[in-house]
Amino acid sequence: MSIEVPYVDLGAQNRKLKAELLAAVERVIDHGWYILGPEVDAFESRLATRLGLPTVIGVNSGTDALLIALRAAGVGAGDEVITVSHSFVATATAVRLLGATPVFVDVDDDTMCMDPTKLAAAVTPRTKAVLPVHLNGHPADVTAIGAFCRDHGLQLVEDAAQAIGAEHAGRSVCATGIGAWSLHPLKVLSALGDGGFVTLPDRSRDEELRQWRNLGLAGRGVAAHISGNSRLDALQAAMLCVKLDHLDAFIDARRAHAAAYREALAGAVRLPPVEKPGEKGVYSAFVVRHPRRDALVEGLAARGVDAKSHYPVAIHQMAPFADLAHGGLPVTERVVDEIVSLPVTPELDASGRARVIEAVLDVTRAIGRVDA
Ligand SMILES: Cc1ncc(COP(=O)(O)O)c(C=O)c1O
């Protein structure tokens, strides 16, 4: 059967906003400020206000955001960074690109984010920072992780690539740590290409990081640091300003899909974590679990529903990371074999959602429900 409910239709959101996006592009063409300048400034200040964070530094991708955030935490050659293996590979890649070593700890079985109780066993004299990931738009427990960092003199860097709009303890994620965020087309707030940003819990190093994203330049043609070109593109910033006006609607739509799935699918599959008081998830992915993951994905495809797995291979299971020692990651290894991401984008309509629900119920009647 052909796919009738796609996992995502990347063009759908942008086609709806086409007139506004084209007007923004035209404005940039006309004013001629193509590198940094007013579009990037406007996006950064509006986004900082929306998130309630002191500063936003626009960069070219979530990966470079991680590099800059880790560097801001003082991570360099020979250091260790405690992180998770259940993430997109960029989380660990960034650590390695800086010459540091990722030390993987297991995830919590419910949230699938870093398990704070595993941190103590992973600390060594070389540990510089802890890097939790707000996976699938669900906030990691940065209260417990942050307390651990304070007690051990470690830096907290948060991979919030998937978590724009997510909250922990009633505030945006990255309120206390250095934040690395992505604006990749699959993210909750998405560019029409690559983009990302760094956030800081205070403005004390704001200027320095702005220099790092721009070849270390402190003035016209004068470098104060050795650094790469990680600038957010002005055209992307102009279009992102358009999309920022719709961010709350995008998040509300994702959360409405999530609520409907929760109600309809309880017992058929294992559901994503429930929000605790003060938490808000943004469902960059709606990840259910089933012991027969492949059968579920194939069954959904046979019924016209496209589902994915984020991510089917844990980072420590990939060849470039296989040399890394860790203390055992049993939860991570079980989780990656069970996870299925259902369509949850704002563009999914009510009939598409109903098709997904019907298909999951139908397949799990055949392959077994988790409550059976
Ligand atoms: C958890 C996580 N970290 C980092 C990244 C890297 O972001 P980008 O693709 O914008 O470089 C992504 C997304 O792609 C991600 O999901």
The ligand as an SDF file (V2000), in Angstrom:
LIG
                    3D

 16 16  0  0  0  0  0  0  0  0999 V2000
   19.5450   15.9400   19.7520 C   0  0  0  0  0  0  0  0  0  0  0  0
   20.1680   16.6360   18.5820 C   0  0  0  0  0  0  0  0  0  0  0  0
   21.3660   17.2310   18.7360 N   0  0  0  0  0  0  0  0  0  0  0  0
   21.9610   17.8940   17.7380 C   0  0  0  0  0  0  0  0  0  0  0  0
   21.3680   17.9860   16.4930 C   0  0  0  0  0  0  0  0  0  0  0  0
   22.1270   18.6510   15.3980 C   0  0  0  0  0  0  0  0  0  0  0  0
   21.4310   19.6920   14.8130 O   0  0  0  0  0  0  0  0  0  0  0  0
   21.7080   20.1110   13.2820 P   0  0  0  0  0  0  0  0  0  0  0  0
   21.1630   19.0380   12.4070 O   0  0  0  0  0  0  0  0  0  0  0  0
   20.9670   21.4060   13.1530 O   0  0  0  0  0  0  0  0  0  0  0  0
   23.1750   20.2830   13.1320 O   0  0  0  0  0  0  0  0  0  0  0  0
   20.1070   17.4100   16.2790 C   0  0  0  0  0  0  0  0  0  0  0  0
   19.3400   17.4890   15.0320 C   0  0  0  0  0  0  0  0  0  0  0  0
   19.6070   17.3250   13.9270 O   0  0  0  0  0  0  0  0  0  0  0  0
   19.5030   16.6970   17.3500 C   0  0  0  0  0  0  0  0  0  0  0  0
   18.3240   16.1050   17.1950 O   0  0  0  0  0  0  0  0  0  0  0  0
  1  2  1  0
  2  3  1  0
  2 15  2  0
  3  4  2  0
  4  5  1  0
  5  6  1  0
  5 12  2  0
  6  7  1  0
  7  8  1  0
  8  9  2  0
  8 10  1  0
  8 11  1  0
 12 13  1  0
 12 15  1  0
 13 14  2  0
 15 16  1  0
M  END
$$$$
